[in-house]
Amino acid sequence: MRLRTRGAALAAAGTAVAALVAGCAGGGLQQSSGAAAGAGSLAQGISLKGQTYTVGSKDFDEQLVLCQITIDVLQSAGASVNPKCNVGGTQATRDALLGGQIDMYWEYTGTAQVTFLNGKPIQDAQQQYDTVKAADLSKNQIEWLAPSAFNNTYAFAVSEAKAQELGLKTDSDMAAYYNKGGTGTTCVESEFLNRDDGLPGFLTTYGFKLPGGQPQVLDTGAVYQATADPNKCLFGEVFTTDGRIPALKLRVLTDDKVYEPLYNASLNVRKSVYDKNPAIAQLFAPVAAALTNSEMLTLNGKKSSDNIPEAQVAHDWLVSKGFIAG
C-alpha cells in the first residue's frame, strides 16, 4: 500500500513521530469534532459522547481509507475526533501509538507477530490474532479489536496476458521460469528487500535466484504500473487487496508453499483509552467483519485507481452498509 509500506524503514521513527507531534496529518476530512457522520446501525445503544480520540494511520492508500472509516464510525457514535492520518511507515506509526501521540490505528496481525513480537508467522488467522492480542496487551498495554475478514499479504503479480503466455499461476511457476533461464525483471519496493517475511526468505523457500542486477527497487506505487508492462517488470511485488490489481489487469500468483504470513487488520487502541469506554470494541466489530478481501479491493481501487478522496470512499461505503447515516 505502502503502499504501505507495511512499515516504511524500521529506522527514522523518531523523526516521523516528531513531525506528527508538530501536526502531521494525512489528506481527508480533518475535523476536530464529530459532526460529519450521523448515527446509523453501529451507534444503536452505544454512545461515545464526551470522548475524544486521536486517530492515526500509516502512509498508504488502504490505511488512509481505514483511517477515514474509523473517524466516521467514532463520530457517528458522538465522539470527537482529532484526525492524524498518514503518520508514516509502520514503525513510526507504532511508536506514535505507544508514545501516546495517537490513540488508535489499524495494524496487521502478521506485522505484529513477526516485527513487533519477533515471533514466527502462524498460518491460522484466528490463532495468530489470539496470540498477538494477548501478547501486545500484556507487554505493551495495546488492545486489539476484532480482526478484519480481509488478509492483505504480500504476493507477486504478472500481467494477465504474460501469465497466460508463460503459463504462470503460482510462485513455484515463477521459480521454475527463472531456474530454466528465463529472463525478465522482478521489481519490489524497498521494505520487502529486508523484511523477515521479505525477499530473501521467499527466494530460499522457492529455491531460486534472481538474475544478476536484480531485483529492481521501485517506489511501492510504481511497481504496479511497471508490472502492467512486462518489458519493465515481468514480476512485481504487490499487496493482495490493492485496487490497482484488477484495474491494471494483473494476475496474483498463488503462494503455493504458503510462505507469506497472514495480515488481517485490527484496530489497535491504547488500553488507557479503551478502558474509558470499552463499547468501542462493539462499535467496530461489524465493520471489521464487513471488510472482506473483495470489499477492500473495491475500496482501495476507488482510492488508488479512480482517485476518489479517501474520506468520500469511506463515507460512501459506511452509508451503503447502513453503518452510519447518509
N, C-alpha and C positions, 0 to 999 in steps of 0.2 A: 503496500500500500504504500512506500514505505513504505513507492508506497511505503509504507510503513517505513521506512524500515521498521521491522517489528521492534528493533531497538536501534537507534542510529549508532554510533560507536559507543561502547560502554565507557569511554572516557569523555572528558569535556562536559560532564554533567553539571559541575558547579557553575560554569558559565551560563548554561541554559537556565538553570534554576534562578540565577541572579537576574537574568532577563525577565523571567516570569514574575519575580517579585517587583520588578520595575514596571510591570504592566503588560507582559506578553499575552496576547490573546489572538485566537485564530478567527478567520473570516466566518461570518454568520451573524445571527441575532446576538447583539452584545447588550443585553438588557440586564439591569441590576435588580429588577423586581419582577414578580410573577404576574404579568397581565396578558401575556401573549397567547397562552394556551388555556382554553376553557375546560371545565371538568367534563370528563367522559366516563367510560366504564371503569377505568382504573381507579378513579378517585371516589367511587362509591364506598362510603363507610370509612374512608381514610382522609385525614386532614393533616397537612403539614404547615398550617398557618402558624406564623411566628418563627418558623425555622428558616435559616439562611444557609445556602450551600454554595461552595465554590467548586465548579465542575471543570475538570481538565480533560485533555486527550493528548494522544501522540499526534504526529505531524502528517499523517497520510489520509487519503480520502475516506476510507472506511471509518477511521477513528473520528474524523470530523463529523460524519453523519451520526455516529453513535453519540457523540458529544451533544449534538443538537437534539437528538431523541431524548437524551437524559434531561436536558434543560426544559423541554416542553412537558415531559411527564411530571417533573417536580413542580413546575408552575401550575399544571392542571390540578394539583392537589393543594394549591395555595401557598407553596413555598416561594421564597425569594431566592434568586439565583445570581451569582456572580460568575459569568462565563469566562473561562480561561482555556478555551480550546487551543489546540496547536502549540502545546508546550515545547515539544521537540521529540527526540527519539525515545526509545524505551527507558534507558537508564535515567535520563533527565526527568521524564515524567514520573517514574517510580520514586525518584528522590524527592520530587515535589510533593508526592503523596506522603511519604514517610516524614518529610520535614514540616508538614502542615501547611504548605503553600496552596495546596488544593485538598478538597475533602474526598473526591472520588474521581475515578476514570475507569474505562473498560480495559481489562488486561486479559491475556490469553493463558490458558492453563499450561500449555506446553512451554511458553516462555518462563512462567514461574517455576515449573518443575525443573527445567534444565538450567536456566540462567540465574534465577534468584535463589533457589534451594539446592542447586548443584546436585540434582538427582538425575537418574536415568529416566528417559521417557517411559510412560506407561501407556500401552496401546489399548486401553479400555477407558473410554471417555469418563464414565462415572467414577471409576476408581481413581483416575488421575485428578479429577476435580475434588473428590473427597480428601485425597492426600494433600493437595495444595491448600485447600481450605483450612484443614486442621493445622498444618504446619505454619502457615502465614499468620493465622490468628494467635497461635502460641508464641511464635518468635517475634512477630512484628506488630501485633495488635491490628491486623487488617482483616476485615470481614469480606468474604467472597459471597456475593449474592448469587441467585440461581444462574446456572450456566446457559449460554445460548445453544440453540439447536445447531447453528452453523459451525463448521470447522474450517477455519481459514489457515490452511497449512501451506508450506512451500511445495512447488512442483515445477517440472519442466514442461514447456509447451513448444509446439511447432505449428507452422501454418497448416491449415486443414488440407490444402492442395498438396503440400510437400509430404504430409503424413500419409496421404493416400498413395502418392507416387513411390515412396520408400517403404511402405508397409509398417509405419511406426505407430504402435499402440501403447507400449509400456516403456518404463525406464530400462528394462532389460533389452528391449529393441534398440534403444539409444546406445547402450553399451556395446551390443553386437555390431552396430553400424560402425562405431569407431574402431573396434577391435579388428574389423575386416579391412581397415584402411580408409574408411570413409572420410571425406573432407567436409568442411563447413565449420562455422564459428559457433561456439557456445558463449552466451552472454549472461552475466549475472550482475546484481548490484553489490556494492562493496561489503555490506554486512554479511552476506552469505559466504564470503570468502573464508571467514574465520570463526563463524558461529560453531558451537558444539554440535549443532544439528545441521551444519552447512556443507559446503562443497567437499572438503577433504574426506569426511565420513561417507558422503554419498558416493564418491569415486571408489573408495575402499569396498563399500557394500556391494556395488555393482561390478567391481572388478575390471575397471578400465582407466586409461589415462587420456587426457585431452592432448591433441597435437601441440607442438611447441608454440609458445607465444600466447597460449590460451590459459584461462578464459579471458574474454574481453569484458572489462568492467564499465558499466554504464550507470547513469542515474536510474533509479527504480522505474520511473515512468517511461523513460526512453527504451527500456528493454522490450516493452510490449510492442511499440510501433516498429522497432527494429526487427522483431521476430516475425512480424507480418510480411517482411521482405526477406526470404531465405538467403539472398545474396549478402545481407548484412549480418543476420543472426539466424542460423539454422535452428538452434535450440535456445530458448530463453527461460530464465528462472522467473516464475510468476507466483502469484498468490491465488489460491483456488477460488476465492469469492470475488476476485477483481472483475468489475464490469466491462473492462476492455477485452476480456477473453472472447465473449460472444460477438462483441462489436467489431473486432478485428479478425474474426473467423480463425481463431486459434484452437488447436486440439491439445488438451491437457493430457500428458502421458500418465498412465496408471503407475503408481508406486507399488509395483507388484511384490517387492520384497519388504514392504511396509517399513521403510527407513525413516520417513518423516514423522515427528511427533504429532499428536493431536493438538489443535489450537482452537478450543472452544472459548468464547469470550464470556467474561463475567464482570459485572460492575463491582469494582473494589472500593470499599468505603472504610475510612479510618474508624476504628471501634468507638472512640470517644464521640464521634459524630453519629454513628449508627445508634449508639445507646440512648441518645436523646429522643429518638423516635424510631424504634425497630420496625414500625409499619412500612418503612421504606422498602423492606425486602418483599413484602406482599405486593407493593405497588409495581415493582419491576419484574416479578416472576412471569406474568403473562407476556410481557414484552420480550423477554429472553426466549420464551418458548416459541413465540411467533417468528423469531429471527432465524429462519431456516437458510440453508445454502442458496436455494433459489431466490428467496426474498432478498438476501444480502447481495447476490449477483445483480438483481434488478436495481436495488438502491444504489449500489456502487456504480452501476452503469449510468444512471441518471446524473450522478455527480461527475464521474470521470470522463464519460463519452459524450453526454448530452449537455454538459456544462451548466446544469441546473444547480443553483446555490444549495449547499448542504442544509441550510435552515428550511428551505422550501421542500426539499426531498424528505426530510424528517417529518415536518409538519403534515404534509400530504399523506404520508404513509400512516401516521398515527391516527389521522382523521378517518382514513379508509378502513381502518380496523375498529373504529369506534372507541379507541383508547382515550382520545381527547375530543372535545367539541370542535366543530369546524369554525 
